[in-house]
Amino acid sequence: EDLEVFEYLDDLKHYYKKGAGHGVTRQMACPLLRHLLGVVRDSVDGKGKAEKEGLKSYLMFAHAETLVPLLTLLGMYVDDFKLAADTPSSVRETRTFRSSQITPMASNLLLVVYQCRAEGHRGT
Protein backbone atom coordinates (compact mmCIF):
# COMPACT_ATOMS: atom_id res chain seq x y z
CA GLU A 1 0.00 0.00 0.00
CA ASP A 2 2.86 2.39 0.79
CA LEU A 3 4.36 1.73 -2.64
CA GLU A 4 1.06 2.67 -4.30
CA VAL A 5 0.98 5.94 -2.34
CA PHE A 6 4.52 6.81 -3.42
CA GLU A 7 3.72 5.85 -7.01
CA TYR A 8 0.67 8.12 -6.98
CA LEU A 9 2.68 10.96 -5.44
CA ASP A 10 5.21 10.65 -8.26
CA ASP A 11 2.39 10.50 -10.81
CA LEU A 12 0.89 13.71 -9.41
CA LYS A 13 4.24 15.48 -9.81
CA HIS A 14 4.62 14.36 -13.44
CA TYR A 15 0.92 14.90 -14.22
CA TYR A 16 1.14 18.59 -13.29
CA LYS A 17 4.66 19.15 -14.65
CA LYS A 18 4.38 17.32 -17.97
CA GLY A 19 0.93 15.77 -18.33
CA ALA A 20 -2.68 16.88 -18.60
CA GLY A 21 -2.65 18.70 -15.26
CA HIS A 22 -2.06 22.04 -17.01
CA GLY A 23 -3.24 23.07 -20.46
CA VAL A 24 0.11 24.68 -21.16
CA THR A 25 1.73 21.24 -21.55
CA ARG A 26 -0.41 20.59 -24.61
CA GLN A 27 0.49 24.01 -25.99
CA MET A 28 4.20 23.33 -25.44
CA ALA A 29 3.96 20.23 -27.61
CA CYS A 30 2.19 21.97 -30.53
CA PRO A 31 5.36 23.02 -32.39
CA LEU A 32 6.72 19.47 -32.11
CA LEU A 33 3.48 17.94 -33.38
CA ARG A 34 3.40 20.48 -36.23
CA HIS A 35 6.96 19.46 -37.12
CA LEU A 36 6.15 15.73 -36.98
CA LEU A 37 3.09 16.19 -39.18
CA GLY A 38 5.22 18.18 -41.63
CA VAL A 39 7.78 15.37 -41.75
CA VAL A 40 5.02 12.84 -42.44
CA ARG A 41 3.40 15.09 -45.05
CA ASP A 42 6.74 15.67 -46.79
CA SER A 43 7.40 11.94 -46.73
CA VAL A 44 4.06 11.22 -48.37
CA ASP A 45 4.71 13.91 -50.98
CA GLY A 46 8.26 12.61 -51.58
CA LYS A 47 9.75 15.93 -50.48
CA GLY A 48 11.14 14.83 -47.10
CA LYS A 49 14.72 15.14 -46.01
CA ALA A 50 15.00 11.35 -45.74
CA GLU A 51 13.68 10.86 -49.29
CA LYS A 52 15.95 13.53 -50.75
CA GLU A 53 19.00 11.95 -49.16
CA GLY A 54 17.93 8.36 -49.90
CA LEU A 55 17.38 7.48 -46.26
CA LYS A 56 14.81 4.97 -45.06
CA SER A 57 14.12 6.63 -41.72
CA TYR A 58 13.96 9.96 -39.96
CA LEU A 59 14.94 9.71 -36.28
CA MET A 60 14.49 12.20 -33.47
CA PHE A 61 15.41 11.80 -29.83
CA ALA A 62 14.03 13.48 -26.72
CA HIS A 63 13.56 13.14 -22.98
CA ALA A 64 10.38 12.38 -21.05
CA GLU A 65 9.87 16.12 -20.56
CA THR A 66 9.29 16.34 -24.32
CA LEU A 67 7.55 13.03 -24.92
CA VAL A 68 4.89 13.20 -22.19
CA PRO A 69 3.48 16.58 -23.33
CA LEU A 70 3.36 15.25 -26.91
CA LEU A 71 1.54 12.10 -25.80
CA THR A 72 -0.84 14.30 -23.80
CA LEU A 73 -1.51 16.45 -26.86
CA LEU A 74 -2.25 13.28 -28.83
CA GLY A 75 -4.81 12.35 -26.16
CA MET A 76 -2.88 9.41 -24.82
CA TYR A 77 -2.93 8.64 -21.09
CA VAL A 78 -5.48 11.39 -20.47
CA ASP A 79 -8.09 10.38 -17.91
CA ASP A 80 -11.71 11.55 -17.70
CA PHE A 81 -10.94 13.03 -14.29
CA LYS A 82 -8.25 15.34 -12.98
CA LEU A 83 -5.70 13.71 -10.71
CA ALA A 84 -5.60 15.30 -7.26
CA ALA A 85 -4.26 14.50 -3.81
CA ASP A 86 -7.78 13.82 -2.55
CA THR A 87 -8.82 11.57 -5.45
CA PRO A 88 -10.41 8.46 -3.90
CA SER A 89 -8.27 5.33 -4.14
CA SER A 90 -11.02 3.51 -6.07
CA VAL A 91 -10.78 6.20 -8.77
CA ARG A 92 -6.97 6.45 -8.60
CA GLU A 93 -6.70 2.76 -9.40
CA THR A 94 -8.49 3.29 -12.73
CA ARG A 95 -6.17 6.05 -13.98
CA THR A 96 -4.30 5.62 -17.24
CA PHE A 97 -1.67 8.24 -16.39
CA ARG A 98 1.04 6.20 -14.70
CA SER A 99 4.42 7.80 -15.23
CA SER A 100 6.22 4.59 -14.28
CA GLN A 101 4.60 2.90 -17.26
CA ILE A 102 4.60 5.81 -19.74
CA THR A 103 8.24 6.86 -19.39
CA PRO A 104 9.85 4.46 -16.91
CA MET A 105 13.53 4.80 -17.87
CA ALA A 106 13.17 5.21 -21.61
CA SER A 107 10.26 5.37 -24.03
CA ASN A 108 9.72 5.48 -27.74
CA LEU A 109 7.13 6.89 -30.07
CA LEU A 110 7.18 5.37 -33.52
CA LEU A 111 5.40 6.85 -36.50
CA VAL A 112 5.42 4.64 -39.58
CA VAL A 113 4.41 5.84 -43.02
CA TYR A 114 3.31 3.12 -45.39
CA GLN A 115 2.98 3.84 -49.07
CA CYS A 116 0.72 1.88 -51.34
CA ARG A 117 2.65 0.75 -54.39
CA ALA A 118 -0.35 -0.47 -56.38
CA GLU A 119 -1.10 1.28 -59.65
CA GLY A 120 -3.67 4.01 -59.46
CA HIS A 121 -3.25 4.46 -55.72
CA ARG A 122 -1.52 7.35 -54.09
CA GLY A 123 -1.32 7.78 -50.38
CA THR A 124 -0.52 5.97 -47.20
C-alpha positions in Angstrom: 0.0 0.0 0.0 2.9 2.4 0.8 4.4 1.7 -2.6 1.1 2.7 -4.3 1.0 5.9 -2.3 4.5 6.8 -3.4 3.7 5.8 -7.0 0.7 8.1 -7.0 2.7 11.0 -5.4 5.2 10.6 -8.3 2.4 10.5 -10.8 0.9 13.7 -9.4 4.2 15.5 -9.8 4.6 14.4 -13.4 0.9 14.9 -14.2 1.1 18.6 -13.3 4.7 19.1 -14.6 4.4 17.3 -18.0 0.9 15.8 -18.3 -2.7 16.9 -18.6 -2.7 18.7 -15.3 -2.1 22.0 -17.0 -3.2 23.1 -20.5 0.1 24.7 -21.2 1.7 21.2 -21.6 -0.4 20.6 -24.6 0.5 24.0 -26.0 4.2 23.3 -25.4 4.0 20.2 -27.6 2.2 22.0 -30.5 5.4 23.0 -32.4 6.7 19.5 -32.1 3.5 17.9 -33.4 3.4 20.5 -36.2 7.0 19.5 -37.1 6.2 15.7 -37.0 3.1 16.2 -39.2 5.2 18.2 -41.6 7.8 15.4 -41.7 5.0 12.8 -42.4 3.4 15.1 -45.1 6.7 15.7 -46.8 7.4 11.9 -46.7 4.1 11.2 -48.4 4.7 13.9 -51.0 8.3 12.6 -51.6 9.8 15.9 -50.5 11.1 14.8 -47.1 14.7 15.1 -46.0 15.0 11.4 -45.7 13.7 10.9 -49.3 15.9 13.5 -50.8 19.0 11.9 -49.2 17.9 8.4 -49.9 17.4 7.5 -46.3 14.8 5.0 -45.1 14.1 6.6 -41.7 14.0 10.0 -40.0 14.9 9.7 -36.3 14.5 12.2 -33.5 15.4 11.8 -29.8 14.0 13.5 -26.7 13.6 13.1 -23.0 10.4 12.4 -21.0 9.9 16.1 -20.6 9.3 16.3 -24.3 7.5 13.0 -24.9 4.9 13.2 -22.2 3.5 16.6 -23.3 3.4 15.2 -26.9 1.5 12.1 -25.8 -0.8 14.3 -23.8 -1.5 16.4 -26.9 -2.2 13.3 -28.8 -4.8 12.4 -26.2 -2.9 9.4 -24.8 -2.9 8.6 -21.1 -5.5 11.4 -20.5 -8.1 10.4 -17.9 -11.7 11.5 -17.7 -10.9 13.0 -14.3 -8.3 15.3 -13.0 -5.7 13.7 -10.7 -5.6 15.3 -7.3 -4.3 14.5 -3.8 -7.8 13.8 -2.6 -8.8 11.6 -5.5 -10.4 8.5 -3.9 -8.3 5.3 -4.1 -11.0 3.5 -6.1 -10.8 6.2 -8.8 -7.0 6.5 -8.6 -6.7 2.8 -9.4 -8.5 3.3 -12.7 -6.2 6.1 -14.0 -4.3 5.6 -17.2 -1.7 8.2 -16.4 1.0 6.2 -14.7 4.4 7.8 -15.2 6.2 4.6 -14.3 4.6 2.9 -17.3 4.6 5.8 -19.7 8.2 6.9 -19.4 9.8 4.5 -16.9 13.5 4.8 -17.9 13.2 5.2 -21.6 10.3 5.4 -24.0 9.7 5.5 -27.7 7.1 6.9 -30.1 7.2 5.4 -33.5 5.4 6.9 -36.5 5.4 4.6 -39.6 4.4 5.8 -43.0 3.3 3.1 -45.4 3.0 3.8 -49.1 0.7 1.9 -51.3 2.7 0.8 -54.4 -0.3 -0.5 -56.4 -1.1 1.3 -59.6 -3.7 4.0 -59.5 -3.2 4.5 -55.7 -1.5 7.3 -54.1 -1.3 7.8 -50.4 -0.5 6.0 -47.2 
